[in-house]
């Protein structure tokens, strides 16, 4: 574990942002204010094409992150995203989608943004400079060595995020950093550092653009792959999904129909018999068994649908 940089004051000093890629001027957009609308949009689109290849370069680090998070969550740990500004809002967005998509609640995955709830819709820029507040937010949640903290900071030097990661490491929690600069300060605070370097922004320093898109892509990859590994996906279907509105009722019917190989009408009956639990309905339909038997198989399979089906088939032999 790396030694942390010490600070004797309440606010961790900011790194010199002048050499940061995210703060550099983009040579392709020096005449941005003279361009036509179409030229501006074409340039932005051309720069956006650089993002996916940059993300591809760090797939090895993302792989490590997913495996680490999966291991901790399987052991009963929690996952925290921590960020400020755009980075914090992206963490909140990802967490907000996890419960309806995969059925995992805030008791397992939570996002923390500098400045609190107000910062979700308004800029609270000064909040990101408080190193100790980042630490306090984690301690307030009684973080322990089973948990994982993902610090998200385009610059890689946001004090609020570094403070949260420092608090996490003090108690032995795993730490992951996501930045858009090479050799960022997050490296000093993270067990795994994911640095997606997408180059200078079209609008200098506006990291809501390429850097924000890159962070969103990485978070999509982390949360989706983790939930697959946790058994919340069967084939490519969202079997952990919560059925909370009319659209999702119809989606659940399609999921059960496709996975179990039954008609839509049969899928409706299976969902009703299962207590609107998609995993149970699929196992029932696939093996032609009742809800109690399907639930028992899923329990034996730790919630993995494919494993539960295999267990059921093996029991017949």
N, C-alpha and C positions, 0 to 999 in steps of 0.2 A: 504494500500500500504506500502511495507516495506521501511524502511529508508536505503538510499544508503550509502555505505562506502565512506568516503571522501578521497581525494588525493590532495596534494598540488603541485604536479609536473606535467609535461606534459605527463609522462608515468605512467600509473597505475602499482603499483608493482605486479609482478607475484606471484601467490600462490606457496607454497613449493610443488613441484611436487613429492617429494619422496614417500608420502603415497598413491598417486593416483593409482587406479587399472589399469588404462591405461598405467602406467609407470612401473608396477611391472613385475617381471620375472615369466614366466610360467613354473611351475615345470615339465610339460609334454614335454617341448622342450629344456631342458638344454643340451641335447646331439644332438642338431639340426645339428651341423656341422659334425657329424659322421654318420648321417643317409643316407640310400640309397634314391634315388629319389622317389621311391614308398613309402617309410616310411615317407618322408617329406610331400608328397601329402596326404597320408592317415591321418596324424596328422592334417594338415590344415583343411581337410574336417571334421574331428571329432570335432575340435574346432568350425567350422562354424555351426555345428548342435546345438550349444548352443545359437545362435543368436535369432531365432524365438521365443523360449520360453521366452527369456529375453524381447523381444518386447511385447509379450502377457501380461507380468506383468504390463506394463504401458499403456494398452489400456484405462483405466479410464482417465488418463491424456491426452492421444491423443484425446479422445472423447471431453473433455473440450476444447482443442485447436481448433478442427474442428468447434465446435458450436460457439466459440468466433470469429473465422475468418469469418465464414459464416455470422454471424450477422453484422460484420463490413463491409464486402463487399456488402451486400444487402443494407446497408445504404450509399453506395457510397464511402466507404473507400478503401484504398490500402493495399496490402500485400507486405512486404519486407523480403527477406531472407538475413541474414548477416553472413558471416563466413570468415575464413582464411584457406589457404592451402587446404587440402582434403575436409574439411567441406564446405569451400566456393565454391569449384568446384562442389560439390554435389548439393548445392543450385542453382547454375547456370544451371546445367543439368536439374533439375526439372522444373525450370522456362522456359527453352528452349523448353520443351516438352508441356507445358501448352497451348500455342497458337495454334499449329497445332492439338492438341488432343481435346481441348475444346473451341477454339475460343476466349480465353481471352488474351488480349495483354499486353505489357509492361506498359501501362498507368494504369493498375490495379495490376499487379504482377511483381516484379523486384527483381533481386538478386544482392547483393553487395559483392565483395570479397576484402579483404585487399591486397593492392598492385595494384589494378586495372586490366585492361585487360591483362597486361603482366603476371600476376599471374595465369591466366587460364592455360597456357601451361608451365610456368617456376616457380620454387620456388622463392618466394620473402619473405623469412622467417622473416626478420626484420620488415616487415610491420605489422605483427600481434601484435607487442608489443606496438603500438601507440594507447593509450586509446582515446586521443583527436581526432585523425584522424577518428576513428569510429564514434564519435559524429558529426564531420564535415560532413561526407558523408550523414548522415540522415538530418542534417539541410539544406544541399545544395539542397535536394529534397523537401524542405518545408513541412516536415512531420507535421501532426496535430493530434488532438485527435480522428479523425475518423479511423486512420490507425492502422495496426498491424505489429509489427516487430518480426520476428522469429530469434533468435540468435542461431547459430549452432557452437558448440565447443566441441570436444571429451573430452578435459580436463575439460571443464566447467569453465575455468579461463582465456581464451584468452582476453587480454586487448582491442583489436580492437572491439571485439564483445560486451564486457561489456560497452565500451564507446558508442556504437550505441544504446544499450538498455537504458543506462542512458539518452541519448538525447531524446529517445522516451518517456520515463516516464515523463520527464520534461514538455512535452506538452500534456500529458494525453493519448498518444497512448497506445494500449494494447501491452503487451510484453510476448513472449513465449521463453523459453530456451530449447535447446536439448543438452544433455551431455551424456557421458558414464561413469560417476563417481557419486557415492552417495554424497549427501550433498555438491554439487558443488557450486562455487561462483555465478553461474547463478541464484541460488535461491534468492539472494539479489537484483536481477535486473529484475526478471520475475514474471508476474502474475500467469503463469502456467509453471512449470518446468517438463520436460520429461527426466528422467534419466534412460537410458538403460544400465545396467551394464552387459557387456558381458565377463568380466574377462580379465586377462592379455593376450596380443597378443603372438602368436607363435614366432614372431620376436619382441623382447622387444621394446615397445614404438612405433611400426609401426602401428599407428591408421588408416592407409588406409585400414587395413585388417578387423578384426571383428567390430571395432568401426565404420569404414566407411560403412560397409554393414548394420549395425544396423541403422545408420543415414539415409541411402538411403531408407531402408524399412519404416522408420517413415515418411519421406518426401513423399514417394509414397502414404502412407495411408492418410496423411493430405491433399495433393492436390487432390487426387481422390475422397475422401469422401466429401471434400468441393465442388468440381465441381458437384457431384451428387446432393448435397443439393441446389446448385444454379440453378438446372434445365438443366445442360449441358449433362445430360444422360437420356435416356428413356429406360426402362427395363435395359438391360446391354449394350446398344449401345451408341456410341459416337456421339450424335446428334448435338453437337456444333462444330464438327470437320470442319476444313477449307479444302476445296478441292483445293490442290495446285500442285498436280502432277498426273501422270497416275495411280500409285498405289492407291492413295486416291480417284480417280474417281471411280475405280472399287470397293473400299471399300464402298464408298457412295451409289453405286448402290445396293450392298448387304444389307446395313443398311436399306435403304428405302424399298427394297423388303421384308425383314424380318419383319420390324415394321408395314408396311402397308398391308402386306399379298398380294402383287402383284407380277407379273412376273418381270424379269430383264428388259425386254423391256419397260414395263409400268413404272418401276422405273426411267429409263432414261428420259422418257417423263415428268414425274413429276418433276424431278430435273431441266430439262430445263424450264418448266413452272414456277417453283418457283424461278428462278434466281440462281440456284445451292445452295439453302438454304435447308439443310437436314430437319430441323424441319418443315418448311413449306410444303415440299414435303410429309412428313409422314402424317401430318394432312389432306392435300389434298386427299391423297390416302385412308386414313382410313375413312374419312367422305364423300368422293366423292364430293368435293367442289372445287371452283376455288382458285387461289393463294391469291387474295385479301381477300376473306372470311377467309382463313386459317390464314393469317397474322393478321387479326383483332382478331381472337380467341386467337392467341398466345400472342397478346398484352394484352388482357383481363386477360390472364392466367400468366402474367409476365414471359413469355418465357418457361413455363413448358409444355411439350408436352402432358403428361398424363392429366393434368388439362384442356388443350385446347380441347382435344378430348372429355372429359367429358362434358365440356360446350356446345360443338357442339351437342352432343347427347341429352342433356337436352333441348336444344332449339327446338328440333324436337317433344318433347312430349307435 
